[in-house]
Amino acid sequence: MTLNSNEAVDDNEGDDFPWETVGKRSSVGLSKANKVAGIKVSTLMSFTKVAVCRKLEVTMGRVSEAIVFEKVDVTMGYIKDLHCLSTTTQDIGLGSIEKVHIHSQEELVKMALEKLDMNPPQPSPSAPLEPIHVNAVVVEDIKH
C-alpha cells in the first residue's frame, strides 16, 4: 500500500485553487483512498473515490470522481466522472472515461474546494489595515 505526498508548493498557474496547500505529487498504489489531492496525482492498481489535481495519471486503477485542471492520462484505468475545463487534455490508451463534465474555471475551483472540505481563499482587503491602539500599564518592573 502506498500513499505519498511531497512538499507543498506555491504555484497557482492562473487559477484560484490554493495549490500551495497540497503536495506537488500524490500517488495511490495497491490500495484504496477516499480523497487525494496534489499538483500531480498518480494511481496504480488502486481505487480512488475523489482526485483533485492539475495532472492525473491513471494506470490500471479506478477513479470514481476526478477534478482535473490541465491533463488526464488514462493508460489501462477507468474514470467514472471527469470534471474538467474545456482546455484540459485527455490522453486515453486502453482505459476509458465514462462521463466528461466541462466546467468554467470558477465552477471547477468551487467544486474542488467543496470535495476536499476546504474553505475558499480569502481575498486580501482592499483598504489598508488601521493600527489598534492599546493602553498598556507596567505592573511590575523587572530589573536584571
CNS distance restraints for C-alpha pairs under 8 A (distance, minus, plus):
assign (resid   1 and name CA) (resid  28 and name CA) 7.65 0.50 0.50
assign (resid   1 and name CA) (resid  29 and name CA) 5.80 0.50 0.50
assign (resid   1 and name CA) (resid  30 and name CA) 5.16 0.50 0.50
assign (resid   1 and name CA) (resid  31 and name CA) 5.26 0.50 0.50
assign (resid   2 and name CA) (resid  27 and name CA) 7.04 0.50 0.50
assign (resid   2 and name CA) (resid  28 and name CA) 5.47 0.50 0.50
assign (resid   2 and name CA) (resid  29 and name CA) 4.97 0.50 0.50
assign (resid   2 and name CA) (resid  30 and name CA) 6.83 0.50 0.50
assign (resid   2 and name CA) (resid  31 and name CA) 6.92 0.50 0.50
assign (resid   3 and name CA) (resid  26 and name CA) 6.97 0.50 0.50
assign (resid   3 and name CA) (resid  27 and name CA) 5.57 0.50 0.50
assign (resid   3 and name CA) (resid  28 and name CA) 4.90 0.50 0.50
assign (resid   3 and name CA) (resid  29 and name CA) 6.88 0.50 0.50
assign (resid   4 and name CA) (resid  25 and name CA) 7.55 0.50 0.50
assign (resid   4 and name CA) (resid  26 and name CA) 5.22 0.50 0.50
assign (resid   4 and name CA) (resid  27 and name CA) 5.42 0.50 0.50
assign (resid   4 and name CA) (resid  28 and name CA) 7.12 0.50 0.50
assign (resid   5 and name CA) (resid  23 and name CA) 5.38 0.50 0.50
assign (resid   5 and name CA) (resid  24 and name CA) 7.09 0.50 0.50
assign (resid   5 and name CA) (resid  25 and name CA) 5.61 0.50 0.50
assign (resid   5 and name CA) (resid  26 and name CA) 4.51 0.50 0.50
assign (resid   5 and name CA) (resid  27 and name CA) 7.07 0.50 0.50
assign (resid   5 and name CA) (resid  38 and name CA) 7.56 0.50 0.50
assign (resid   6 and name CA) (resid  23 and name CA) 4.97 0.50 0.50
assign (resid   6 and name CA) (resid  24 and name CA) 5.56 0.50 0.50
assign (resid   6 and name CA) (resid  25 and name CA) 5.63 0.50 0.50
assign (resid   6 and name CA) (resid  26 and name CA) 6.92 0.50 0.50
assign (resid   7 and name CA) (resid  23 and name CA) 5.20 0.50 0.50
assign (resid   7 and name CA) (resid  24 and name CA) 6.19 0.50 0.50
assign (resid   8 and name CA) (resid  19 and name CA) 7.85 0.50 0.50
assign (resid   8 and name CA) (resid  20 and name CA) 5.48 0.50 0.50
assign (resid   8 and name CA) (resid  21 and name CA) 6.09 0.50 0.50
assign (resid   8 and name CA) (resid  22 and name CA) 5.48 0.50 0.50
assign (resid   8 and name CA) (resid  23 and name CA) 4.30 0.50 0.50
assign (resid   8 and name CA) (resid  24 and name CA) 5.92 0.50 0.50
assign (resid   9 and name CA) (resid  19 and name CA) 6.77 0.50 0.50
assign (resid   9 and name CA) (resid  20 and name CA) 4.56 0.50 0.50
assign (resid   9 and name CA) (resid  21 and name CA) 7.36 0.50 0.50
assign (resid   9 and name CA) (resid  22 and name CA) 7.32 0.50 0.50
assign (resid   9 and name CA) (resid  23 and name CA) 6.58 0.50 0.50
assign (resid   9 and name CA) (resid  24 and name CA) 6.25 0.50 0.50
assign (resid  10 and name CA) (resid  19 and name CA) 6.45 0.50 0.50
assign (resid  10 and name CA) (resid  20 and name CA) 4.25 0.50 0.50
assign (resid  11 and name CA) (resid  19 and name CA) 6.20 0.50 0.50
assign (resid  11 and name CA) (resid  20 and name CA) 6.30 0.50 0.50
assign (resid  12 and name CA) (resid  16 and name CA) 6.86 0.50 0.50
assign (resid  12 and name CA) (resid  17 and name CA) 6.92 0.50 0.50
assign (resid  12 and name CA) (resid  18 and name CA) 6.89 0.50 0.50
assign (resid  12 and name CA) (resid  19 and name CA) 5.97 0.50 0.50
assign (resid  12 and name CA) (resid  20 and name CA) 7.60 0.50 0.50
assign (resid  15 and name CA) (resid 105 and name CA) 7.12 0.50 0.50
assign (resid  15 and name CA) (resid 109 and name CA) 7.78 0.50 0.50
assign (resid  16 and name CA) (resid 106 and name CA) 7.73 0.50 0.50
assign (resid  16 and name CA) (resid 109 and name CA) 6.60 0.50 0.50
assign (resid  16 and name CA) (resid 121 and name CA) 7.90 0.50 0.50
assign (resid  17 and name CA) (resid 109 and name CA) 5.57 0.50 0.50
assign (resid  17 and name CA) (resid 112 and name CA) 7.96 0.50 0.50
assign (resid  17 and name CA) (resid 113 and name CA) 7.63 0.50 0.50
assign (resid  17 and name CA) (resid 120 and name CA) 7.97 0.50 0.50
assign (resid  17 and name CA) (resid 121 and name CA) 7.87 0.50 0.50
assign (resid  18 and name CA) (resid  22 and name CA) 7.75 0.50 0.50
assign (resid  18 and name CA) (resid 121 and name CA) 6.90 0.50 0.50
assign (resid  19 and name CA) (resid  23 and name CA) 7.76 0.50 0.50
assign (resid  19 and name CA) (resid  38 and name CA) 7.45 0.50 0.50
assign (resid  19 and name CA) (resid  39 and name CA) 6.91 0.50 0.50
assign (resid  22 and name CA) (resid  37 and name CA) 6.33 0.50 0.50
assign (resid  22 and name CA) (resid  38 and name CA) 5.22 0.50 0.50
assign (resid  22 and name CA) (resid  39 and name CA) 7.31 0.50 0.50
assign (resid  23 and name CA) (resid  37 and name CA) 7.35 0.50 0.50
assign (resid  23 and name CA) (resid  38 and name CA) 4.90 0.50 0.50
assign (resid  23 and name CA) (resid  39 and name CA) 6.55 0.50 0.50
assign (resid  24 and name CA) (resid  38 and name CA) 5.47 0.50 0.50
assign (resid  24 and name CA) (resid  39 and name CA) 4.86 0.50 0.50
assign (resid  24 and name CA) (resid  40 and name CA) 6.26 0.50 0.50
assign (resid  25 and name CA) (resid  38 and name CA) 5.32 0.50 0.50
assign (resid  25 and name CA) (resid  39 and name CA) 5.81 0.50 0.50
assign (resid  25 and name CA) (resid  40 and name CA) 4.77 0.50 0.50
assign (resid  25 and name CA) (resid  41 and name CA) 5.80 0.50 0.50
assign (resid  25 and name CA) (resid  42 and name CA) 7.87 0.50 0.50
assign (resid  26 and name CA) (resid  36 and name CA) 6.99 0.50 0.50
assign (resid  26 and name CA) (resid  37 and name CA) 6.60 0.50 0.50
assign (resid  26 and name CA) (resid  38 and name CA) 5.51 0.50 0.50
assign (resid  26 and name CA) (resid  39 and name CA) 7.83 0.50 0.50
assign (resid  26 and name CA) (resid  40 and name CA) 6.37 0.50 0.50
assign (resid  26 and name CA) (resid  41 and name CA) 4.83 0.50 0.50
assign (resid  26 and name CA) (resid  42 and name CA) 6.41 0.50 0.50
assign (resid  27 and name CA) (resid  41 and name CA) 5.55 0.50 0.50
assign (resid  27 and name CA) (resid  42 and name CA) 4.58 0.50 0.50
assign (resid  27 and name CA) (resid  43 and name CA) 5.68 0.50 0.50
assign (resid  27 and name CA) (resid  44 and name CA) 7.88 0.50 0.50
assign (resid  28 and name CA) (resid  32 and name CA) 7.42 0.50 0.50
assign (resid  28 and name CA) (resid  33 and name CA) 7.14 0.50 0.50
assign (resid  28 and name CA) (resid  42 and name CA) 6.35 0.50 0.50
assign (resid  28 and name CA) (resid  43 and name CA) 4.82 0.50 0.50
assign (resid  28 and name CA) (resid  44 and name CA) 6.34 0.50 0.50
assign (resid  28 and name CA) (resid  46 and name CA) 6.48 0.50 0.50
assign (resid  28 and name CA) (resid  48 and name CA) 7.78 0.50 0.50
assign (resid  29 and name CA) (resid  43 and name CA) 5.82 0.50 0.50
assign (resid  29 and name CA) (resid  44 and name CA) 4.69 0.50 0.50
assign (resid  29 and name CA) (resid  45 and name CA) 5.90 0.50 0.50
assign (resid  29 and name CA) (resid  46 and name CA) 5.49 0.50 0.50
assign (resid  30 and name CA) (resid  44 and name CA) 6.47 0.50 0.50
assign (resid  30 and name CA) (resid  45 and name CA) 5.14 0.50 0.50
assign (resid  30 and name CA) (resid  46 and name CA) 4.89 0.50 0.50
assign (resid  31 and name CA) (resid  45 and name CA) 7.44 0.50 0.50
assign (resid  31 and name CA) (resid  46 and name CA) 4.92 0.50 0.50
assign (resid  31 and name CA) (resid  47 and name CA) 6.53 0.50 0.50
assign (resid  32 and name CA) (resid  46 and name CA) 5.70 0.50 0.50
assign (resid  32 and name CA) (resid  47 and name CA) 4.74 0.50 0.50
assign (resid  32 and name CA) (resid  48 and name CA) 5.78 0.50 0.50
assign (resid  33 and name CA) (resid  47 and name CA) 6.40 0.50 0.50
assign (resid  33 and name CA) (resid  48 and name CA) 4.79 0.50 0.50
assign (resid  33 and name CA) (resid  49 and name CA) 6.36 0.50 0.50
assign (resid  33 and name CA) (resid  50 and name CA) 7.99 0.50 0.50
assign (resid  34 and name CA) (resid  48 and name CA) 5.78 0.50 0.50
assign (resid  34 and name CA) (resid  49 and name CA) 4.78 0.50 0.50
assign (resid  34 and name CA) (resid  50 and name CA) 6.08 0.50 0.50
assign (resid  35 and name CA) (resid  48 and name CA) 6.76 0.50 0.50
assign (resid  35 and name CA) (resid  49 and name CA) 6.10 0.50 0.50
assign (resid  35 and name CA) (resid  50 and name CA) 4.77 0.50 0.50
assign (resid  35 and name CA) (resid  51 and name CA) 5.92 0.50 0.50
assign (resid  35 and name CA) (resid  52 and name CA) 8.00 0.50 0.50
assign (resid  35 and name CA) (resid 116 and name CA) 7.22 0.50 0.50
assign (resid  36 and name CA) (resid  41 and name CA) 7.52 0.50 0.50
assign (resid  36 and name CA) (resid  48 and name CA) 7.46 0.50 0.50
assign (resid  36 and name CA) (resid  50 and name CA) 6.38 0.50 0.50
assign (resid  36 and name CA) (resid  51 and name CA) 4.96 0.50 0.50
assign (resid  36 and name CA) (resid  52 and name CA) 6.45 0.50 0.50
assign (resid  37 and name CA) (resid  41 and name CA) 6.74 0.50 0.50
assign (resid  37 and name CA) (resid  51 and name CA) 5.75 0.50 0.50
assign (resid  37 and name CA) (resid  52 and name CA) 4.71 0.50 0.50
assign (resid  37 and name CA) (resid  53 and name CA) 5.68 0.50 0.50
assign (resid  38 and name CA) (resid  52 and name CA) 6.70 0.50 0.50
assign (resid  38 and name CA) (resid  53 and name CA) 5.17 0.50 0.50
assign (resid  38 and name CA) (resid  54 and name CA) 7.46 0.50 0.50
assign (resid  39 and name CA) (resid  53 and name CA) 5.11 0.50 0.50
assign (resid  39 and name CA) (resid  54 and name CA) 5.16 0.50 0.50
assign (resid  39 and name CA) (resid  55 and name CA) 6.43 0.50 0.50
assign (resid  40 and name CA) (resid  53 and name CA) 5.81 0.50 0.50
assign (resid  40 and name CA) (resid  54 and name CA) 6.00 0.50 0.50
assign (resid  40 and name CA) (resid  55 and name CA) 4.73 0.50 0.50
assign (resid  40 and name CA) (resid  56 and name CA) 5.93 0.50 0.50
assign (resid  40 and name CA) (resid  57 and name CA) 7.84 0.50 0.50
assign (resid  41 and name CA) (resid  51 and name CA) 7.42 0.50 0.50
assign (resid  41 and name CA) (resid  52 and name CA) 7.85 0.50 0.50
assign (resid  41 and name CA) (resid  53 and name CA) 6.24 0.50 0.50
assign (resid  41 and name CA) (resid  55 and name CA) 6.33 0.50 0.50
assign (resid  41 and name CA) (resid  56 and name CA) 4.96 0.50 0.50
assign (resid  41 and name CA) (resid  57 and name CA) 6.27 0.50 0.50
assign (resid  42 and name CA) (resid  56 and name CA) 5.99 0.50 0.50
assign (resid  42 and name CA) (resid  57 and name CA) 4.71 0.50 0.50
assign (resid  42 and name CA) (resid  58 and name CA) 6.01 0.50 0.50
assign (resid  42 and name CA) (resid  59 and name CA) 7.62 0.50 0.50
assign (resid  43 and name CA) (resid  47 and name CA) 7.73 0.50 0.50
assign (resid  43 and name CA) (resid  48 and name CA) 7.73 0.50 0.50
assign (resid  43 and name CA) (resid  57 and name CA) 6.34 0.50 0.50
assign (resid  43 and name CA) (resid  58 and name CA) 5.03 0.50 0.50
assign (resid  43 and name CA) (resid  59 and name CA) 5.98 0.50 0.50
assign (resid  43 and name CA) (resid  60 and name CA) 7.72 0.50 0.50
assign (resid  43 and name CA) (resid  61 and name CA) 5.82 0.50 0.50
assign (resid  43 and name CA) (resid  62 and name CA) 7.83 0.50 0.50
assign (resid  44 and name CA) (resid  58 and name CA) 6.53 0.50 0.50
assign (resid  44 and name CA) (resid  59 and name CA) 4.95 0.50 0.50
assign (resid  44 and name CA) (resid  60 and name CA) 5.73 0.50 0.50
assign (resid  44 and name CA) (resid  61 and name CA) 5.29 0.50 0.50
assign (resid  45 and name CA) (resid  59 and name CA) 6.71 0.50 0.50
assign (resid  45 and name CA) (resid  60 and name CA) 4.94 0.50 0.50
assign (resid  45 and name CA) (resid  61 and name CA) 4.39 0.50 0.50
assign (resid  45 and name CA) (resid  62 and name CA) 7.66 0.50 0.50
assign (resid  46 and name CA) (resid  60 and name CA) 7.48 0.50 0.50
assign (resid  46 and name CA) (resid  61 and name CA) 4.70 0.50 0.50
assign (resid  46 and name CA) (resid  62 and name CA) 6.25 0.50 0.50
assign (resid  47 and name CA) (resid  61 and name CA) 5.88 0.50 0.50
assign (resid  47 and name CA) (resid  62 and name CA) 4.80 0.50 0.50
assign (resid  47 and name CA) (resid  63 and name CA) 5.88 0.50 0.50
assign (resid  47 and name CA) (resid  64 and name CA) 7.83 0.50 0.50
assign (resid  48 and name CA) (resid  62 and name CA) 6.27 0.50 0.50
assign (resid  48 and name CA) (resid  63 and name CA) 4.75 0.50 0.50
assign (resid  48 and name CA) (resid  64 and name CA) 6.37 0.50 0.50
assign (resid  48 and name CA) (resid  65 and name CA) 7.99 0.50 0.50
assign (resid  49 and name CA) (resid  63 and name CA) 5.76 0.50 0.50
assign (resid  49 and name CA) (resid  64 and name CA) 4.85 0.50 0.50
assign (resid  49 and name CA) (resid  65 and name CA) 6.05 0.50 0.50
assign (resid  50 and name CA) (resid  63 and name CA) 6.77 0.50 0.50
assign (resid  50 and name CA) (resid  64 and name CA) 6.28 0.50 0.50
assign (resid  50 and name CA) (resid  65 and name CA) 4.88 0.50 0.50
assign (resid  50 and name CA) (resid  66 and name CA) 5.78 0.50 0.50
assign (resid  50 and name CA) (resid  67 and name CA) 7.76 0.50 0.50
assign (resid  50 and name CA) (resid 115 and name CA) 7.55 0.50 0.50
assign (resid  51 and name CA) (resid  63 and name CA) 7.23 0.50 0.50
assign (resid  51 and name CA) (resid  65 and name CA) 6.48 0.50 0.50
assign (resid  51 and name CA) (resid  66 and name CA) 4.79 0.50 0.50
assign (resid  51 and name CA) (resid  67 and name CA) 6.12 0.50 0.50
assign (resid  51 and name CA) (resid  68 and name CA) 7.91 0.50 0.50
assign (resid  52 and name CA) (resid  66 and name CA) 6.09 0.50 0.50
assign (resid  52 and name CA) (resid  67 and name CA) 4.77 0.50 0.50
assign (resid  52 and name CA) (resid  68 and name CA) 6.02 0.50 0.50
assign (resid  52 and name CA) (resid 112 and name CA) 6.30 0.50 0.50
assign (resid  53 and name CA) (resid  67 and name CA) 6.45 0.50 0.50
assign (resid  53 and name CA) (resid  68 and name CA) 5.14 0.50 0.50
assign (resid  53 and name CA) (resid  69 and name CA) 6.51 0.50 0.50
assign (resid  54 and name CA) (resid  68 and name CA) 5.20 0.50 0.50
assign (resid  54 and name CA) (resid  69 and name CA) 4.52 0.50 0.50
assign (resid  54 and name CA) (resid  70 and name CA) 4.94 0.50 0.50
assign (resid  54 and name CA) (resid  71 and name CA) 6.51 0.50 0.50
assign (resid  55 and name CA) (resid  68 and name CA) 6.35 0.50 0.50
assign (resid  55 and name CA) (resid  69 and name CA) 6.97 0.50 0.50
assign (resid  55 and name CA) (resid  70 and name CA) 5.67 0.50 0.50
assign (resid  55 and name CA) (resid  71 and name CA) 4.71 0.50 0.50
assign (resid  55 and name CA) (resid  72 and name CA) 5.86 0.50 0.50
assign (resid  55 and name CA) (resid  73 and name CA) 7.93 0.50 0.50
assign (resid  56 and name CA) (resid  68 and name CA) 6.83 0.50 0.50
assign (resid  56 and name CA) (resid  71 and name CA) 6.33 0.50 0.50
assign (resid  56 and name CA) (resid  72 and name CA) 4.83 0.50 0.50
assign (resid  56 and name CA) (resid  73 and name CA) 6.11 0.50 0.50
assign (resid  57 and name CA) (resid  72 and name CA) 6.09 0.50 0.50
assign (resid  57 and name CA) (resid  73 and name CA) 4.73 0.50 0.50
assign (resid  57 and name CA) (resid  74 and name CA) 5.99 0.50 0.50
assign (resid  57 and name CA) (resid  75 and name CA) 7.71 0.50 0.50
assign (resid  58 and name CA) (resid  62 and name CA) 7.20 0.50 0.50
assign (resid  58 and name CA) (resid  63 and name CA) 7.79 0.50 0.50
assign (resid  58 and name CA) (resid  72 and name CA) 7.95 0.50 0.50
assign (resid  58 and name CA) (resid  73 and name CA) 6.20 0.50 0.50
assign (resid  58 and name CA) (resid  74 and name CA) 4.78 0.50 0.50
assign (resid  58 and name CA) (resid  75 and name CA) 6.18 0.50 0.50
assign (resid  58 and name CA) (resid  76 and name CA) 7.31 0.50 0.50
assign (resid  58 and name CA) (resid  77 and name CA) 5.35 0.50 0.50
assign (resid  58 and name CA) (resid  78 and name CA) 7.24 0.50 0.50
assign (resid  59 and name CA) (resid  74 and name CA) 6.27 0.50 0.50
assign (resid  59 and name CA) (resid  75 and name CA) 5.10 0.50 0.50
assign (resid  59 and name CA) (resid  76 and name CA) 5.47 0.50 0.50
assign (resid  59 and name CA) (resid  77 and name CA) 5.19 0.50 0.50
assign (resid  60 and name CA) (resid  75 and name CA) 6.84 0.50 0.50
assign (resid  60 and name CA) (resid  76 and name CA) 4.67 0.50 0.50
assign (resid  60 and name CA) (resid  77 and name CA) 4.13 0.50 0.50
assign (resid  60 and name CA) (resid  78 and name CA) 7.51 0.50 0.50
assign (resid  60 and name CA) (resid  95 and name CA) 7.85 0.50 0.50
assign (resid  61 and name CA) (resid  76 and name CA) 7.44 0.50 0.50
assign (resid  61 and name CA) (resid  77 and name CA) 4.67 0.50 0.50
assign (resid  61 and name CA) (resid  78 and name CA) 6.40 0.50 0.50
assign (resid  62 and name CA) (resid  77 and name CA) 5.72 0.50 0.50
assign (resid  62 and name CA) (resid  78 and name CA) 4.83 0.50 0.50
assign (resid  62 and name CA) (resid  79 and name CA) 5.88 0.50 0.50
assign (resid  62 and name CA) (resid  80 and name CA) 7.91 0.50 0.50
assign (resid  63 and name CA) (resid  78 and name CA) 6.33 0.50 0.50
assign (resid  63 and name CA) (resid  79 and name CA) 4.77 0.50 0.50
assign (resid  63 and name CA) (resid  80 and name CA) 6.44 0.50 0.50
assign (resid  64 and name CA) (resid  79 and name CA) 5.81 0.50 0.50
assign (resid  64 and name CA) (resid  80 and name CA) 4.92 0.50 0.50
assign (resid  64 and name CA) (resid  81 and name CA) 6.19 0.50 0.50
assign (resid  65 and name CA) (resid  79 and name CA) 6.81 0.50 0.50
assign (resid  65 and name CA) (resid  80 and name CA) 6.14 0.50 0.50
assign (resid  65 and name CA) (resid  81 and name CA) 4.81 0.50 0.50
assign (resid  65 and name CA) (resid  82 and name CA) 6.03 0.50 0.50
assign (resid  65 and name CA) (resid  83 and name CA) 7.58 0.50 0.50
assign (resid  66 and name CA) (resid  79 and name CA) 7.14 0.50 0.50
assign (resid  66 and name CA) (resid  81 and name CA) 6.24 0.50 0.50
assign (resid  66 and name CA) (resid  82 and name CA) 4.86 0.50 0.50
assign (resid  66 and name CA) (resid  83 and name CA) 5.99 0.50 0.50
assign (resid  67 and name CA) (resid  82 and name CA) 6.15 0.50 0.50
assign (resid  67 and name CA) (resid  83 and name CA) 4.76 0.50 0.50
assign (resid  67 and name CA) (resid  84 and name CA) 5.90 0.50 0.50
assign (resid  67 and name CA) (resid 108 and name CA) 7.23 0.50 0.50
assign (resid  67 and name CA) (resid 112 and name CA) 6.51 0.50 0.50
assign (resid  68 and name CA) (resid  72 and name CA) 7.06 0.50 0.50
assign (resid  68 and name CA) (resid  82 and name CA) 7.37 0.50 0.50
assign (resid  68 and name CA) (resid  83 and name CA) 6.36 0.50 0.50
assign (resid  68 and name CA) (resid  84 and name CA) 5.12 0.50 0.50
assign (resid  68 and name CA) (resid  85 and name CA) 7.64 0.50 0.50
assign (resid  68 and name CA) (resid  88 and name CA) 7.36 0.50 0.50
assign (resid  69 and name CA) (resid  84 and name CA) 5.72 0.50 0.50
assign (resid  69 and name CA) (resid  85 and name CA) 6.12 0.50 0.50
assign (resid  69 and name CA) (resid  88 and name CA) 6.03 0.50 0.50
assign (resid  69 and name CA) (resid 108 and name CA) 7.93 0.50 0.50
assign (resid  70 and name CA) (resid  84 and name CA) 7.88 0.50 0.50
assign (resid  70 and name CA) (resid  85 and name CA) 7.64 0.50 0.50
assign (resid  70 and name CA) (resid  87 and name CA) 7.11 0.50 0.50
assign (resid  70 and name CA) (resid  88 and name CA) 4.55 0.50 0.50
assign (resid  70 and name CA) (resid  89 and name CA) 6.24 0.50 0.50
assign (resid  71 and name CA) (resid  88 and name CA) 5.27 0.50 0.50
assign (resid  71 and name CA) (resid  89 and name CA) 4.55 0.50 0.50
assign (resid  71 and name CA) (resid  90 and name CA) 5.98 0.50 0.50
assign (resid  71 and name CA) (resid  91 and name CA) 7.83 0.50 0.50
assign (resid  72 and name CA) (resid  88 and name CA) 7.40 0.50 0.50
assign (resid  72 and name CA) (resid  89 and name CA) 6.11 0.50 0.50
assign (resid  72 and name CA) (resid  90 and name CA) 4.86 0.50 0.50
assign (resid  72 and name CA) (resid  91 and name CA) 6.06 0.50 0.50
assign (resid  73 and name CA) (resid  90 and name CA) 6.15 0.50 0.50
assign (resid  73 and name CA) (resid  91 and name CA) 4.70 0.50 0.50
assign (resid  73 and name CA) (resid  92 and name CA) 5.98 0.50 0.50
assign (resid  74 and name CA) (resid  78 and name CA) 6.97 0.50 0.50
assign (resid  74 and name CA) (resid  90 and name CA) 7.95 0.50 0.50
assign (resid  74 and name CA) (resid  91 and name CA) 6.18 0.50 0.50
assign (resid  74 and name CA) (resid  92 and name CA) 4.78 0.50 0.50
assign (resid  74 and name CA) (resid  93 and name CA) 6.08 0.50 0.50
assign (resid  74 and name CA) (resid  94 and name CA) 7.66 0.50 0.50
assign (resid  74 and name CA) (resid  95 and name CA) 5.60 0.50 0.50
assign (resid  74 and name CA) (resid  96 and name CA) 6.89 0.50 0.50
assign (resid  75 and name CA) (resid  91 and name CA) 8.00 0.50 0.50
assign (resid  75 and name CA) (resid  92 and name CA) 6.05 0.50 0.50
assign (resid  75 and name CA) (resid  93 and name CA) 4.70 0.50 0.50
assign (resid  75 and name CA) (resid  94 and name CA) 5.81 0.50 0.50
assign (resid  75 and name CA) (resid  95 and name CA) 5.46 0.50 0.50
assign (resid  76 and name CA) (resid  93 and name CA) 6.37 0.50 0.50
assign (resid  76 and name CA) (resid  94 and name CA) 4.83 0.50 0.50
assign (resid  76 and name CA) (resid  95 and name CA) 4.04 0.50 0.50
assign (resid  76 and name CA) (resid  96 and name CA) 7.62 0.50 0.50
assign (resid  77 and name CA) (resid  94 and name CA) 7.57 0.50 0.50
assign (resid  77 and name CA) (resid  95 and name CA) 4.64 0.50 0.50
assign (resid  77 and name CA) (resid  96 and name CA) 6.59 0.50 0.50
assign (resid  78 and name CA) (resid  95 and name CA) 5.55 0.50 0.50
assign (resid  78 and name CA) (resid  96 and name CA) 4.99 0.50 0.50
assign (resid  78 and name CA) (resid  97 and name CA) 5.79 0.50 0.50
assign (resid  78 and name CA) (resid  98 and name CA) 7.73 0.50 0.50
assign (resid  79 and name CA) (resid  96 and name CA) 6.48 0.50 0.50
assign (resid  79 and name CA) (resid  97 and name CA) 4.71 0.50 0.50
assign (resid  79 and name CA) (resid  98 and name CA) 6.31 0.50 0.50
assign (resid  79 and name CA) (resid  99 and name CA) 7.97 0.50 0.50
assign (resid  80 and name CA) (resid  97 and name CA) 5.89 0.50 0.50
assign (resid  80 and name CA) (resid  98 and name CA) 4.89 0.50 0.50
assign (resid  80 and name CA) (resid  99 and name CA) 6.15 0.50 0.50
assign (resid  81 and name CA) (resid  97 and name CA) 7.05 0.50 0.50
assign (resid  81 and name CA) (resid  98 and name CA) 6.28 0.50 0.50
assign (resid  81 and name CA) (resid  99 and name CA) 4.94 0.50 0.50
assign (resid  81 and name CA) (resid 100 and name CA) 6.05 0.50 0.50
assign (resid  81 and name CA) (resid 101 and name CA) 7.33 0.50 0.50
assign (resid  82 and name CA) (resid  97 and name CA) 7.13 0.50 0.50
assign (resid  82 and name CA) (resid  98 and name CA) 7.99 0.50 0.50
assign (resid  82 and name CA) (resid  99 and name CA) 6.14 0.50 0.50
assign (resid  82 and name CA) (resid 100 and name CA) 4.79 0.50 0.50
assign (resid  82 and name CA) (resid 101 and name CA) 5.99 0.50 0.50
assign (resid  83 and name CA) (resid 100 and name CA) 6.11 0.50 0.50
assign (resid  83 and name CA) (resid 101 and name CA) 4.79 0.50 0.50
assign (resid  83 and name CA) (resid 102 and name CA) 6.03 0.50 0.50
assign (resid  83 and name CA) (resid 103 and name CA) 6.89 0.50 0.50
assign (resid  83 and name CA) (resid 108 and name CA) 7.29 0.50 0.50
assign (resid  84 and name CA) (resid  88 and name CA) 6.15 0.50 0.50
assign (resid  84 and name CA) (resid 100 and name CA) 7.50 0.50 0.50
assign (resid  84 and name CA) (resid 101 and name CA) 6.37 0.50 0.50
assign (resid  84 and name CA) (resid 102 and name CA) 5.26 0.50 0.50
assign (resid  84 and name CA) (resid 103 and name CA) 5.97 0.50 0.50
assign (resid  84 and name CA) (resid 108 and name CA) 6.85 0.50 0.50
assign (resid  85 and name CA) (resid 102 and name CA) 5.38 0.50 0.50
assign (resid  85 and name CA) (resid 103 and name CA) 5.38 0.50 0.50
assign (resid  85 and name CA) (resid 104 and name CA) 6.16 0.50 0.50
assign (resid  85 and name CA) (resid 105 and name CA) 6.47 0.50 0.50
assign (resid  85 and name CA) (resid 108 and name CA) 7.50 0.50 0.50
assign (resid  86 and name CA) (resid 102 and name CA) 5.83 0.50 0.50
assign (resid  86 and name CA) (resid 103 and name CA) 7.20 0.50 0.50
assign (resid  86 and name CA) (resid 104 and name CA) 7.90 0.50 0.50
assign (resid  92 and name CA) (resid  96 and name CA) 6.54 0.50 0.50
assign (resid 103 and name CA) (resid 107 and name CA) 5.91 0.50 0.50
assign (resid 103 and name CA) (resid 108 and name CA) 5.88 0.50 0.50
assign (resid 104 and name CA) (resid 108 and name CA) 6.18 0.50 0.50
assign (resid 105 and name CA) (resid 109 and name CA) 6.15 0.50 0.50
assign (resid 106 and name CA) (resid 110 and name CA) 6.22 0.50 0.50
assign (resid 107 and name CA) (resid 111 and name CA) 6.08 0.50 0.50
assign (resid 108 and name CA) (resid 112 and name CA) 6.07 0.50 0.50
assign (resid 109 and name CA) (resid 113 and name CA) 6.18 0.50 0.50
assign (resid 110 and name CA) (resid 114 and name CA) 6.20 0.50 0.50
assign (resid 110 and name CA) (resid 120 and name CA) 7.54 0.50 0.50
assign (resid 111 and name CA) (resid 115 and name CA) 6.13 0.50 0.50
assign (resid 112 and name CA) (resid 116 and name CA) 6.24 0.50 0.50
assign (resid 113 and name CA) (resid 117 and name CA) 6.00 0.50 0.50
assign (resid 113 and name CA) (resid 118 and name CA) 4.91 0.50 0.50
assign (resid 113 and name CA) (resid 119 and name CA) 6.47 0.50 0.50
assign (resid 113 and name CA) (resid 120 and name CA) 6.64 0.50 0.50
assign (resid 114 and name CA) (resid 118 and name CA) 6.15 0.50 0.50
assign (resid 114 and name CA) (resid 119 and name CA) 7.71 0.50 0.50
